Amino acid sequence: MPAVSKGDGMRGLAVFISDIRNCKSKEAEIKRINKELANIRSKFKGDKALDGYSKKKYVCKLLFIFLLGHDIDFGHMEAVNLLSSNKYTEKQIGYLFISVLVNSNSDLIRLINNAIKNDLGSRNPTFMNLALHCIANVGSREMAEAFASEIPSILVAGDTMDSVKQSAALCLLRLNRTSADLVPMGEWTARVVHLLNDQHLGVVTAATSLITTLAQKSPDDFKTSISLAVARLSRIVTSASIDLQDYTYYFVAAPWLSVKLLRLLQCYPPPEDAALRSRLTECLETILNKAQEPPKSKKVQHSNAKNAVLFEAISLIIHHDSEPTLLVRACNQLGQFLQHRETNLRYLALESMCTLASSEFSHETVKTHIETVINALKTERDVSVRQRAVDLLYAMCDRSNAKQIVAEMLSYLETADYSIREEIVLKVAILAEKYAVDYTWYVDTILNLIRIAGDYVSEEVWYRVIQIVINREDVQGYAAKTVFEALQAPACHENLVKVGGYILGEFGNLIAGDSRSSPLVQFNLLHSKFHLCSVPTRALLLSAYIKFINLFPEVKATIQDVLRSDSQLRNSDVELQQRAVEYLRLSCIASTDILATVLEEMPPFPERESSILAKLKKKKGPGNLPDIDDARRNVNGSTEHSENTEAPKKSSPSLVADLLPTNRPRPASSSPIMRSAGTMGTTHPFTDLLNLNATPSAGASLLVDVFSESPAPASVDVCEENFLRFVCKNNGVIFENQLLQIGLKSEYRQNLGRIYVFYGNKTSTQFLSFSTSVASCDMLKTQLNVHAKTVDPLIDGGAQVQQMLNIECVSDFTDAPVLNIQFRYGGTLQNIAVKLPVMLNKFFQPTEMTSQDFFQRWKQLGAPEQEVQKIFKAKHPMDTDVTKAKILGFGVALLDGVDPNPANFVGAGVIHSKCTQVGCLLRLEPNTQAQVKMYRLTLRTSKDTVSQRLCDLLSEQF
Amino acid sequence: VQNTVQHVLLQAEDMQQQIIRETFHLVSKRDDNVCNFLEGGSLIGGSDYKLIYRHYATLYFVFCVDSSESELGILDLIQVFVETLDKCFENVCELDLIFHMDKVHYILQEVVMGGMVLETNMNEITTQVDVQNRMEKSEGGLSAAPARAVSAVKNMNLPEIPRNINIGDINIKVPSLSPF
């Protein structure tokens, strides 16, 4: 009998635990614990000759106190002392304490590592196991550094005991997960595969776990494991259950090992070898057959174990996605489970079926279960299961059943758990758009969403409906009519007011013919909601009103009265007040023609992937969303699915930018002359009209643009001559002519930068109407935000003024913004344009790393598109110190001693942008031997555009 | 209030306590006939993680696992762990787990190591535990005497305390183990 000898514990500990249990209140317990802590502290401090038993007892008490939820800040040293005890029980408690209360004190870690080293070398299997357990439990980097190279040899040594092999395999696995870069691959990897043949099934199980993880990282190195795993699986599956005696669990042969082997096989495509392939198919068929056999035991453990293997086999079948018969059988099996009385099985069946739904062989079969799944949605008592049902409905949806599924989801939404409402809203919105043949259905669906779960309808969803209505002429009249009707409800959600305001503002004219929805009725309806809404919605409504003035001259007076009222013109909110003032003024001054131009209908939005999908993916995490963007179920029936699936993964440009163009570059100064250049040129300056988040000065530009009479300045050649000099430095003179000198001082931190621009008047005459603006091309606008502070419009002769630019890097970029300067000097207007030296490398943060790390990452970035290389002639004399200074100035850390050739330069850094961080490695190899001095520059980053840009920038510097 | 035996992720200590409280809160209010899997919240590391639990009388055994493990496999593993505890403690009860939390850890370490499944064969596990016990006995010497006293203390206390007593918010926790 292996019973724990209950009597051999520690008396003091038992008494202490009893005391705690007898405490009547929390206070009494804390008091008792504090008393004990004081006692232990004094023992540890005072009596130097504390024997092993006492130390063990006190450490154990500390552990108990910790497990009760109290902080323990001492005793680590005593625990470490116990590690070096000869007594097993003392060593054991020491290791337990260390594993539970890891301490990062480096002195302690050294001592701990020392003790572990001794135990690993002790050849005592029990001690070795304790040490391996400790490494695995702590799994810290320090431990990985100390032992990662030693453990493989323990694992594959011929004389290692089975139990130690098991521990060593898992220990290695753990280190591989926490610090993969420190675990050396090598000759042992081949031998580790052969552990799959080991006699001891425990060793095989541990080895399979290890190999699975390693195979995921470098599949080619472990390819040989496929045949061994199939052979092993086949032996288990066909064995009579008695063959494996100990590893048979409730009449199922080695279920855990089977599961692990099936997982390992999921790292690979179906075996190419025909014999192997048919053997595997046989195994899978056998597993499926066994599911139909009567159970050998009524115990739940039996069916659990059997089904664990079955589900894993089904996962493998789905993963291979190549055997139609197996897929259909798998699907039918899951169908049976959908109706099983065990909730666990229903849950897992729904989950597996979700992945099955995306296979072309089984999609149709999955669809046959739609009623069962809908029923699950209605009747399951467990939210986890209902959530799975929602996922499956989403995955099985196609054009044939979209209406039914969307209707069911909508009706479920009324009672759905709050925790999953937002997700359902997103899913409904996506399905409705994706499978809409008739867009009136789409509009109805989204309005229903807002009605049922308005609070959970995110901005993306209502932006999207507006985008679609604007782009589809056929639905505009219907949309206007529908929102008009929906707004009749006495209490409607604010999101409905937003959609209603926007749509009526654009298309209210389409229903104005009906006297029941005449312009005045429409306006009064919208305005009746005004006072109940938040500021952004009111701002939107004000914009809708000005649009009404254009659409319906007959209500102009009414609307002007509203705008003129104190509650608008003197609104305490700056944005609202400003809109009221500007719109009122606009409506008074502008002629009908100007109004019509300015307030023209919104132009169609560029077609693009729905941002809702991106949001859903973000919410669910990439792995958990069944991909419905399959070619097979593409809305358009086209096969551009690669494009479709790729799009949302990239950061799809936010719809906000479209609909509410807040990032529209705003000329920096308040000078009207400058303004016109920026906005008049664009076709629809009044896309800004609904700009909810605009700053007041931005709002002002709106009117200025319209009424400004100044012609746009003639185009000026952009000065770039000093641009490249700023790649590796931040300060200096960027432009100079007879009149003006422009100097820069810049500083960057992460994705933000600040440039101080100094404008020096070199003449003795005053510059008048001095103004500046920063312009970017359309692409750059989305990648880089530049905000310029205003600058003094007068610069005295010989004086200097300063301007501050704030810069934010949103994503990687290639172009550079242009600084436009305009002033009057002696009666003539001067225009100057200078390319601002804002380059991608400015957003570098240097990264120090070891040689090993460097090469590890270098290897990871080995894909051809990640590397950019350039060989070029030296333009300057080769000087090591200058080169070093340039590389440092470029922004990366210069890594010494990494490159085996000391003449080479190696650097590493991370580009910070708002969206991502891109790690970059670079290597510069000077060739001093050649006749013509040459360099070879290699850049590796995770993003091709970044590699290219950085290479272009840096290669110009030497 | 029941005890929750669980594996927690490597987290700061106060975080561990919070995870335990949260988990207990989640698990304890679930009916018996709902499923034994819970989607991970943000506390335990996001949607890739699941809580898989089994309920035995007054005890909940909760494992937190990532998607690399079979759900049903883990349910079985919990069963193996509990059956092993039962064998080692001869009809295990809650008090055994409280008074011998060190032993419970040792047994768990034979099943799960560094958050990964080490051994699933109950006989292998009990053999290892047996080896430990023998070593402990052979080292007995001095500690044997107080040990006998302990069992006296414990036996004395036991009748006074009903077996499944409400003992307040005591949680038993296993070493900081990462998800498997």
Interface residues (C-beta under 8 A of the other chain):
Chain A: M1 P2 A3 V4 S5 K6 G7 D8 G9 M10 R11 G12 L13 A14 V15 I17 S18 R21 K26 E29 Y53 C60 L63 F64 L67 L68 G69 D71 K87 Y88 T89 Q92 I93 L96 S99 V100 V102 T126 L132 H133 I135 A136 N137 G139 S163 Q166 S167 L170 C171 L173 R174 R177 T178 L201 G202 T205 A206 S209 T212 D246 Y247 Y249 P255 W256 L257 V259 R263 Q301 N304 A305 N307 A308 F311 E312 T343 N344 R346 Y347 L348 R381 D382 S384 V385 Q387 K620 G621 G623 N624
Chain B: L10 E13 Q17 I20 R30 D31 N33 V34 C35 N36 F37 L38 E39 G46 S47 D48 S67 S68 S70 E71 L72 G73 L75 D76 L77 Q79 V80 K87 C88 F89 E90 D96 I98 F99 H100 M101 D102 K103 H105 Y106 I107 Q109 M113 G114 G115 M116 V117 L118 E119 T120 N121 M122 N123 E124 T126 T127 Q128 V129 D130 V131 Q132 N133 M135 E136 K137 E139 G140 L142 S143 A144 P146 A147 R148 A149 V150 S151 V153 K154 N157 I161 I167 G168 D169 I170 N171 I172 K173 P175 S176 L177 S178
